[in-house]
Amino acid sequence: MKIFVTGASGFVGGAAAKRLVADGHEVVAMSRSAASDAKIATLGAVPVRCDLESIDASHVEGCDALIHSAAFVEEWGPRDAWYKSNVLGTKAVLDAAKAAGAGRFIHIGTEAAIVHGQDVDNADESVPLAPWSTYPYCATKAIAEQLVRDANGDGFVTIVLRPRLIWGPGDQTILPAIEKMARDGQFAWIDRGEVMTSSTHIANLVEAIVLALGKGHGGEAYFILDDGQRSMRDVMTGLAGTRGITLPDRNIPSAVARPAAALLEKTWRLFSLKGAPPVTRQAVMLMSCNCTLNDAKARAELGYVPVISFEQGLAELAGRV
């Protein structure tokens, strides 16, 4: 197959492109700069110079499938950054794929699309999307997912994959953030890290992407997860341990952290302060709400089975295997 990938210079898209090339597919990838060109080329893919604003059918011409992993995932940024990238960008990629005659569109979604600050316990895909969430990343990923699912039909198959806390080799978000906070003496647990969470190793997500190229029902979403559920403390302690970092026992109750984060965000916006606040509402929510999910649908309809366990993944990151 000839496959177009967005976000190939990033964590998920890069891992997907590398696997697809290894599997013998012809991979072309969105590239916004010479640096991205070089990175994409090292994966064995062909860079195509465009971005989420300029992409059109000519960039996707001849492709059988498109994997859309590019997104604005930051906790903080300009007010319109999430909408421009996650909603308008997804619409542009969808339009280009359809106009070019691509037969399949695989969208890398997220469990955040159903989140509005509530505990999520063993949720399946029947839980409704939350486009009205006050968390901009969550809201815009929900809107984007609905666009993708609504586009299914007339020979154009759309599939949404929803990982949770993607981690593993090449992670540019979770482990680097833990390292920086620990190094700067800013790390603290919220509610002692006792909330329960699901997670997704990058190898498991990439396996699901490969499966979705030929399986799954159009217009549907699928949670893609590691086996089991763990406390946030166990997940973060395990990840930090792969870098030889011992996290402190410092703890902040969520009843204190939530209003503090909201006040900090308002202050940063009001005075147009540079950088991000020391803590954001999204970070507090992530650390203080249960988020456990059920991947039975992916197992039944995609034939998905995790290819690496949580323990194996930690061992690999630590260089023990």
Residue pairs with C-beta under 8 A, 6 or more apart in sequence:
1 25
1 26
1 64
1 65
1 213
2 25
2 26
2 27
2 28
2 62
2 63
2 64
2 65
3 20
3 25
3 26
3 27
3 28
3 63
3 64
3 65
3 66
3 67
3 213
4 27
4 28
4 29
4 30
4 48
4 59
4 60
4 63
4 65
4 66
4 67
4 97
4 102
5 13
5 16
5 17
5 20
5 27
5 28
5 29
5 30
5 45
5 66
5 67
5 69
6 13
6 29
6 30
6 52
6 66
6 67
6 68
6 69
6 70
6 93
7 13
7 14
7 30
7 68
7 69
7 70
7 71
7 108
8 14
8 16
8 17
8 27
8 29
8 30
8 31
8 36
8 39
8 40
8 43
8 45
8 69
9 29
9 31
9 32
9 35
9 36
9 39
9 40
10 69
10 70
10 172
11 166
11 170
11 171
11 172
11 173
11 202
12 69
12 108
12 166
12 202
12 205
13 29
13 67
13 69
13 70
13 108
14 39
14 43
14 170
15 168
15 170
15 202
15 203
15 205
15 206
16 67
16 69
16 206
16 209
17 27
17 29
17 40
17 43
17 44
17 45
18 43
18 44
19 206
19 209
19 210
20 27
20 210
21 27
21 43
21 44
21 45
22 44
23 210
26 46
27 43
27 44
27 45
27 46
28 45
28 46
28 47
28 48
28 63
29 40
29 43
29 45
29 46
29 47
29 48
30 47
30 48
30 50
30 51
30 52
30 55
30 59
30 70
31 37
31 40
31 47
31 48
31 49
31 50
32 49
32 50
32 51
36 47
37 47
37 49
40 46
40 47
41 47
48 59
50 56
50 59
52 70
52 84
52 85
52 88
52 89
52 92
52 93
53 88
53 89
53 92
55 92
55 93
55 96
56 95
56 96
56 99
57 96
57 99
57 100
58 100
59 96
59 100
60 66
60 96
60 97
60 99
60 100
60 102
61 100
62 100
63 97
63 100
63 102
64 102
64 103
64 104
65 102
65 103
65 104
65 105
65 106
65 213
66 93
66 97
66 102
66 104
66 105
66 106
67 106
67 108
67 209
68 90
68 93
68 94
68 105
68 106
68 107
68 108
68 148
69 108
70 85
70 89
70 93
71 85
71 86
71 89
71 108
71 141
71 144
72 81
72 82
72 84
72 85
72 86
72 137
72 140
73 137
73 173
74 81
74 137
74 276
75 137
75 276
75 280
75 282
75 283
76 268
76 276
76 277
76 280
79 136
79 269
82 136
82 137
82 139
82 140
83 136
83 140
85 140
86 137
86 140
86 141
86 143
86 144
87 140
87 143
87 144
87 147
90 107
90 144
90 147
90 148
91 144
91 147
94 105
94 147
94 148
94 151
94 158
97 105
97 156
98 151
98 156
102 156
103 155
103 156
103 157
104 156
104 157
104 158
104 159
104 212
104 213
105 148
105 151
105 156
105 157
105 158
105 159
106 158
106 159
106 161
106 209
106 212
106 213
107 144
107 145
107 148
107 158
107 159
107 160
107 161
108 161
108 163
108 205
108 209
109 141
109 144
109 145
109 148
109 160
109 161
109 162
109 221
110 141
110 162
110 163
110 164
111 120
111 123
111 162
111 163
111 164
111 198
111 223
111 291
111 293
112 135
112 137
112 138
112 141
112 142
113 129
113 130
113 138
113 141
113 142
113 144
113 145
113 162
114 120
114 123
114 127
114 128
114 129
114 130
114 142
115 130
115 133
115 135
115 138
115 285
115 289
115 291
116 130
116 132
116 133
116 134
116 135
116 138
117 133
117 134
117 135
117 285
117 289
118 289
119 195
119 289
119 290
119 291
120 127
120 289
120 290
120 291
120 292
120 293
121 196
121 290
121 292
122 292
122 293
122 294
123 223
123 292
123 293
123 294
124 223
124 293
124 294
124 296
124 297
125 162
125 220
125 221
125 222
125 223
125 297
129 142
129 145
129 146
130 138
130 139
130 142
131 139
131 142
131 143
131 146
132 139
133 139
133 142
134 281
135 281
135 282
135 285
137 282
138 282
145 160
145 221
148 158
148 160
149 158
149 160
149 219
149 220
149 221
150 219
151 158
152 158
152 218
152 219
153 218
153 219
156 218
157 218
158 218
158 219
159 212
159 216
159 218
159 220
159 221
159 222
160 220
160 221
160 222
161 205
161 208
161 209
161 212
161 221
161 222
161 224
161 298
162 221
162 222
162 223
162 224
162 293
163 200
163 204
163 205
163 208
163 223
163 224
163 225
164 197
164 198
164 199
164 200
164 223
164 225
164 291
164 293
165 174
165 197
165 198
165 199
165 200
165 235
166 173
166 174
166 200
166 201
166 202
166 205
167 174
167 175
167 199
167 200
167 201
167 202
167 239
167 313
168 201
168 202
168 203
168 313
168 316
168 317
169 202
169 316
169 317
170 202
171 202
174 239
175 239
175 240
175 242
175 243
175 317
178 187
178 236
178 239
178 240
178 245
178 247
179 240
179 243
179 245
180 186
181 187
182 240
182 245
182 247
182 248
186 278
187 247
187 248
187 250
188 248
188 250
188 251
188 252
189 233
189 247
189 249
189 250
189 251
189 252
189 287
190 251
190 252
190 253
190 254
190 257
190 284
190 287
190 288
191 251
191 253
191 254
191 287
191 288
192 233
192 251
193 231
193 232
193 233
193 234
193 236
193 237
193 287
194 231
194 232
194 233
195 231
195 232
195 287
195 288
195 289
195 290
195 291
196 229
196 230
196 231
196 232
196 290
196 291
196 292
197 229
197 230
197 231
197 232
197 235
197 290
197 291
197 292
198 223
198 225
198 226
198 229
198 291
198 292
198 293
199 225
199 226
199 230
199 235
199 310
200 224
200 225
200 226
201 226
201 306
201 308
201 310
201 313
203 307
203 308
203 313
204 224
204 225
204 226
204 306
204 307
204 308
205 224
207 304
207 306
207 307
208 222
208 224
208 298
208 302
208 304
211 302
211 303
211 304
212 222
212 302
215 301
215 302
215 303
216 222
216 301
216 302
217 301
220 297
220 301
222 295
222 297
222 298
222 301
222 302
222 304
223 293
223 294
223 295
223 297
223 298
224 295
224 298
224 304
225 293
225 295
225 298
225 306
226 306
226 308
226 309
226 310
226 313
227 306
227 309
227 310
228 310
229 292
230 310
232 287
236 247
237 247
238 310
238 314
239 314
239 317
240 246
240 247
241 314
241 318
242 314
242 317
242 318
254 284
254 287
254 288
257 279
257 284
257 287
257 288
258 281
258 284
258 285
258 288
260 279
261 277
261 279
261 280
261 281
261 283
261 284
262 281
264 277
264 278
264 279
264 280
265 277
265 280
265 281
267 273
267 277
268 276
268 277
295 304
298 304
299 305
308 316
312 321
315 321
